[in-house]
């Protein structure tokens, strides 16, 4: 089985959280998520 490494971040400043919204061409379009992605190793 191939391993896939992913990262995510939860950024806080002044009691606010940074979120990203998924694009219309992605799975689960319009959903909010923490910024992140795959890492090439």
Buried (B, 14 or more C-beta within 10 A) or exposed (E): EEEEEEEEEEEEEEEEEEEEEEEEEEEEEEEEEEEEEEEEE
